[in-house]
């Protein structure tokens, strides 16, 4: 069987995070949506996404294909129903196509499900429809991933120098991780520390919390769950209910709450974001799909930031701020609530970030992680630049 994860029509509601990745590459819980499906399927998947992303995330077609909605988080009940689909059937709930099975390659497209027999599911599942779903649904996803990744396994030994609250079974440490002289409270939820990650002295972590491989929690950090720190990140200061996708840094003091941070982002020292209005009203957030600010229905909502964006020291972000891809922001005062991709400047003046200069920055940043900024990455960012400049 050939498995393909496809983007559905909610993709534009997940911009700017989906400018640089398919929906299946979004991280929620501990691992990405793709990694969850591949873990349960015990098989690799390919991707049906936008054409400009297809070189990095290629599509593989076979004679028998099951296509799965890349914004849906798997569970065993849903998986069983998908695997029981016959060729020419689609699994549907509330007019949302969750999966479909086709023989041959003719019906493999982002919209080609016409004529397929509908199979209605009553299974409950998590679906990511909006950017704020990533942090607001992270609690449930993180707990499920913890059970998935630790089932039948034994944690590495945790140093006696740590102060532990809750059941030790709710703290799992992968091999190579370093955790010493830290405060770990697993009473509110589980704590997962990935391979070769490090929690430095004096840090206080309250679950549910996940820290992926090769990441660092800096000295005396304060982290409230549900929070996920993706691979190769450095975080410090105060963080609450936020998700870092990976390869991003918030290494110094400052507050980040109810936020989603893409890859290759750097947040300067003493940068803060607001996540609650003084009026306690529901927060509105910029929607690329509707081209206006929309009501999230949330009282707490902070910062959504696309890949490759950088923030100078002492920056301030208001409740419900969206920052696009490859922005370079600095200056005193509150930044705007919506900042278009390839913006350079701050509250007083905003210019267009030169495309070639943005390549230079990306190349230098990625080289620090021994990752090449290749032609494929350059083409993706060029396409985003052209889209956003329109």
N, C-alpha and C positions, 0 to 999 in steps of 0.2 A: 504494500500500500504506500502511496505517495501522499505526504501531508503538506498542505500549503496554508499559510496564515495570510489572510487578506485584510486590507483596510476597508472599513465601511464608510458610510456617508457622514459619520461624526468626526472624521479626520480633521476637517477645518475648524471644528470646535475645540480641538486640542493643540492648535497652533499657539505659540511658536514652537512648542516642544516637538511637534511632528513635522516641522520644516526639515529637520535633519535626520529623521528616522521614521520607519513604519510604526504603526500603533503597537505592534507586537514587541517592539524594543523598549517600550515604556517600562520603567522600574516601579513596582509597587509591592509592598511586603519586603521580602529579602531579595528575591531574584526578579528578572524581567518576565513579562507575560510569555514570551517565547520559551524561556528556560523552564517555566512551569509546565507548558504543554509538552515539551520534549522530555521532561522528567517522567511525566505520566504515560506518554505514548511510547517511551523507550525508543525513540526514533528522532532523527534530524528532520527539520522542516525547512521549506523555502518560503519565499515571500511574493505576494501579489500586491504591488504598491504603485506609487506614482512613477512615471517613466524616468524622471530625473534621478530617482533613488535606486532604480533597478540595477544599475551597474554595481553598486555596493551591496545591494540585497537582491541577488538574482532569483528569477523564477525557474523552478525545475518542473517540467511536465512529464507525466508518464501515462500509461494506458488506463490506469485506475487511480483516481485522485479524490481525496477528501479535502475540501477547503473549509477552514475554520476561521471564524471571525476573530481577528487579532486584538480586539478591544475587550474580549470576554475572558475572564479568569476561569480556569478549569476546576472542576471537582469530579469525583468519581462517577456520580450519577449522570452528569452531563456527558462525560467521556463515554460511558457505556452506550448511551443513546446515539452518539455520533458514530461509534464503531459499528452499530447495528443498522446504519443507513444502507439502503440498497442504491445501486446506480439510478440516477434520475430522481432522487429524493432530496429534500431540504428540511433541515430542522429549524423550526420557527417558534418564536414566542413574542406576542404583542407586535406582530408584523416586522419583527427584527429577525433577519436571517442569521442564525448562529453557525450553521455549517451546511454544506451540501456535497453530494458525491456525484461525480460524472466520469463516464468512460470516454477515453480519448481526450483531445485537447481543445475541441471546438468551443466548448462552453466555459472556458476558463477566462474570465474577465471580471472587472470590478462590479459589473452590473448585470451579468448574464445569469439570472436565475429564473427567467420567465419559462413557464411550461413545466417546471419541476414540481413533482408531487409534494405537498406540504405534510410534514409530520409535526404535530404540535407537542411541545414539551411543557410539563408543569414543574420542572426542576427550578430551584432558585439558584442564582449565581450573581457574581459581581460583574458589572459591565462599566467600563470607563467611558463616559459620555462627555465629560468636561474636564478641564485642567484641574479644577479644585477637587475633583473626585480622587485624585491621586493621594492627597494628604488626608482628606476626610474619610476615605475608605481604607487607609493604610493600617489601621488597628486590626481589622478583621483579616486582611491579607497577610499581615506580618505573623499573626498567630497561626494561620493555616500553613504558611511556609515553614515556620519553626517546626511544626509537627511533621511536615513532609520531609524536611532535610535531616532531621535528627532521629527519625523513627528507626529503632533497632541499632542505633549507634551509641558509642560511649564518648563523652566529652573528654578532652584533654584535661589534665590536672590543673586546678585553679590555685594560685598561690594563697597561702594562709595569711599573707599580709593584707588581703582585701577585707573590707567590711561588707558582709553579706546579709541581706534581708530577704525573706521568702525561702522557697524550696530550692535547694541546690540543683535539683533536676530541671528547673526552669532556666538555668544558665548553661549555655553550651559554648564551649571554646574549641575552635579548630586547632589542629597541630600548627605550631610555629607562632601562635599568637602570644603576646605579652600583656599581662594585666597584673599590675602590682600597686598596692597602697591606694586602691580605688574604692569608692562606695557604689555597690551594685544592689539595687532594690528591684527584685523580681516579683514582688507581691502584686503590683498592678498588671504585670504581663511579663512574658519571657524575654530573655536577653541572649542575643546571638553574636559571637565574636568570630570573624572569619579568619582564614589562614593568613599568617604573617602580619596580622593587624596588631596595633598597639594602643592600649589605653594607658596614658601617662598618669603619674602620681597626682593624687588629690582630686581626680575627676569624680563627679557625681552623676550616675546614670540611673534613670528611673524607667523601667520597662513599660510597655513593650518597646524593644530597641533592637536594631540590627546594624551590624557594622561589617562590611564586606572586606574581601582580601586586600592586604597591603594598604589599609587606611589607618589614620592616626587620629586619636582624640588627644588634643594638647593638654598641657598642665592645667589642672583645676577647672576644667570645663564643666558646665552644668547642662545636662541634657534631659529633657522630659519626653516621654513617649506619647503617642507612637511616632517614632522617628527612625528613618533609614538613612544610613551613610553608605553610599555605593562604593565600589572598588577604587583604590588609589586616590582617596580624598584625605584632606587634612582639615579638621574642624576644631574650633575652640570657642570660648565665650559661652553665651547662653543660647540654646536651641530648643524649640518646642514644636512638636508635631509637624516635622518637615521631612522632605525626601530629597536627597542628593543622588542624582543618577550615577555619577562617577567622574573621576579625574578633575574634581573641582575642589577649591579651597575656600574655607572661611576660617583661617588659622588663628585669628586674634579675637580680642574682646569685642562685644557688640551683641545685639539681640536679633535672632531670626525666628519667626514663628509662623505656623500655618502656611508654609511656603513649599514651592517645588523649584529646585535648581538643576538646570541641565548639565551637560558635560563641558569641561574646559572653561569653567567660570572661575573667576577670582574675585573675592569680596574683601575689600580693604579693611584695615583696622578701625575699630569703633564705628563701623557701619551698623545702622539699626533700621528695622522696619516696624511699622505699626500693624497690628493684626486685629484691632478692635476700635471702632469709632467711639468718640466721646458721647455720641447720642445713643449708642448701643443698637443702632439700626442695622438691618441686613446690608451686606456689602455688595456693591456692584463692581463688575470686572469687565474689562474690554473683551469683546467677542469678535474674532476675525471673521467668523461665519456671518454674523449679523451686522458687522461694521458699526457697532454701538456698544455702550456699556449695558450689561445685562445683570439682573438680580441673581446672585448666587443662592439666596435663601440662607446664607450663613452669617452668623454674628462674628465669627472669627475667620479672617482670610487675609493673608499677607502678600507675598511676592511670588510671581511666576516669572522665571528668567530662562531665556533660550540659551543655546550652546554658544560658547566662545565669547560671551560678554564679560566685561571687566568693570569693577567698581573701585573708585579711589577711596582714600581714607575719609572717615567722618561723614559719609553720605547718609541721607535720610530718605526712606521710602514710606509713603503713606499707605493706609489700608487699601487693599485691592489694587496693587500695581502690576502691570504686565510690561516686561522688557523683552524685546525681540532678540534676534541672533546677531552676534558680532557688534555689540555696542560697547562704547568706551565712555563711561560716565564718571563725573567728578564735580566738585563745587559744593558750596554751602547751600543750605535751604533744601526743602523737599523737592525731590525729582517729580516729574510729571507722572500721572497715573497710567499713561500708556506711552511707551517709547518705541518707536518703529525700529526695525532692524537696521543696522549700519548707521546708527546715530552716534555722534561724537560731541560731547559737551555736557552741559548741566542745566540747572534751572534758569540761568540767565541767557544762555545762548546754545543752540543746537545746530550742528553742521552734519554733513554727510561724511561718514567714515570712508576714506579712500579704499577701494577694493584691494589694490595691490598691497597697501600697507596692512590691511587686515590679514592678508595671506602671510606676510612677514611675521606678524604677531602669532598667528596660529602655528606656523612652522617652528618658531622658537619655543612656544609653550609645549607642543607635542614632543619635540626633541628631548625635553627634560624627562619624559617618560619613555624614551627610546622608541617612540612611535613616529613613523614617517607621515608627514603631511603630503600625500601623493596627489596625482592628477585627478583621481576620482573625488577626493575631498574638495579639491579646488573647483571642480566642475559643479559640485553640489552647492557650494557657497556662492559661486557665480550665479547660478540659477536663482537662489534665494535673493541675492542682491537685485537682480533684474525684476523679480516679482515685487519686492517691497518698494522699489523706486517708482513703480507705476502708481 
